[in-house]
Amino acid sequence: MDELDYGGRIVSFEDNEFYYNRIKEYGLDPKGSVNLVPLETGFEDNCTGARYLHSYEGLEEVDYVIIDGPDIGKLKVNTTYNLLDMWRKFDRFIPYFIDGRHGTKQFYNHHETYFL
């Protein structure tokens, strides 16, 4: 993004301390955009999921969300609720990409119909 002079920024949330430390160790976070945050699991909208616990301050104008977590196999959950939280909190649809997690894709395909 810097080389293209895009003017945007990346904010990332990681719940796994091992991967967070690896990111830092290998210098993959030069601007300090990766945040180590706790994760909670629970049941919402007929789905067992997880939520990264973080502030949404500064995320009001986000253009795009990429979902690459949490570890749904390890946690025995189907999705993450954070994008749904953002849709509700900011009262708007935010485009997204999901990295192949079937349960997460189903969850958001169902919920985006409320905004389209």
Secondary structure as GFF3:
##gff-version 3
##sequence-region A 1 116
A	DSSP	beta_strand	12	14	.	.	.	ID=ss1
A	DSSP	alpha_helix	17	25	.	.	.	ID=ss2
A	DSSP	beta_strand	34	36	.	.	.	ID=ss3
A	DSSP	beta_strand	39	44	.	.	.	ID=ss4
A	DSSP	beta_strand	47	52	.	.	.	ID=ss5
A	DSSP	beta_strand	65	67	.	.	.	ID=ss6
A	DSSP	alpha_helix	72	75	.	.	.	ID=ss7
A	DSSP	beta_strand	79	80	.	.	.	ID=ss8
A	DSSP	alpha_helix	82	90	.	.	.	ID=ss9
A	DSSP	beta_strand	96	98	.	.	.	ID=ss10
A	DSSP	alpha_helix	102	111	.	.	.	ID=ss11
A	DSSP	three_ten_helix	112	114	.	.	.	ID=ss12
###
